[in-house]
């Protein structure tokens, strides 16, 4: 009973359900297709990462004596779509079924759903068990809850896994050490030099092809140095655990004018394409804590991102799709401004975040949430455009993880499905959690005038503009009391400056 076994570009795991019972005669299909590279204009480093990792993974499968049908992007006859390549493979061989692990994105879920009727061959879609929490477990947890809160979910996963638990109590006596993870980076602090990987011949070939085909996509390719094999991903994990994890917690929310990576793990791309598993990275971090090599607040903060946010966000995505993406609680309609794609802006925090994104296909979570995300929220940028941007420019961005983080967390477009309030902040927050402002053309202490930080007048305008939707939110009460205490003339000036700024921005978008 020969099977055609399809492996997607974010499923590069040797223990993938698709591969567990391969028989003689089965063919493993892997295909590079134009459609997947261009449904948003992906960063060239992201495309390179996925394609180079796919080619190396296919080589490993062939070394294990599996029969691999590998379709390169430039191959003659490449149909340009996954559906087309499945069809071509079925024509080239005789298969009794198609086997694959469930796709991570809704659009591919819909595409796969049509194959059985289209091709007249049974399609077996297997549950993706590479995550800590199954979707069934998440649905059971979420059932009948009026509000979904990551912290509540996270504690249940801690209990389920035993991670950082001492009996039925959290290690160290606290579930969450986030309050200890908001320090400014001292001027004399030097984060570790980060491990990067020299592209081999396979990766260089991919880089050349990507550079030729996708030269108009946002992002630099020359500095590509991501790992593209499991062995390299494991080295990156070890480097983080030994050299960066001990300092990760303290400074995980800080944004530096001079440092792109600080103490961040830089392993999310490897997790999201399957080169690492969430359990093994948590095990490594917890082992460092138990061996006395990393403090509890650093390890807990990291573990929370993996088994808390990452698993929670996946659950939210599959619980609410496809309607979730269409929600528009704040009726934001402005177009995405050109400075998200690298056009000049005097807002240093935006310019620096976009520059590191262009350079690395990476920015850390606070840069994404509280700079580019916060600005889009305050300015009322259309959610679909913001979401397409995040999906395009980051190497670790796949819709299941990107969409809820952007739509719900950064933009509050879902009206509070899982965020208790909008993550709106003025220039004071950026000044407190970065050193961007010292060299900026704008003053984070000024609310109006030529030198006023745009985040300031946009913040107060955002509150006034969205009062009807947000004023009854318990966590917004203080903000609205502060707004109502302001001098009416000051409010008028701020709203007028906000309108002028946004109108000019939209004219140049």
Order of alpha helices (4+ residues) and beta strands (2+ residues): beta-beta-alpha-alpha-beta-alpha-beta-alpha-alpha-beta-alpha-alpha-beta-beta-alpha-alpha-alpha-alpha-alpha-alpha-alpha-alpha-alpha-alpha-alpha-alpha-alpha-alpha-alpha-alpha
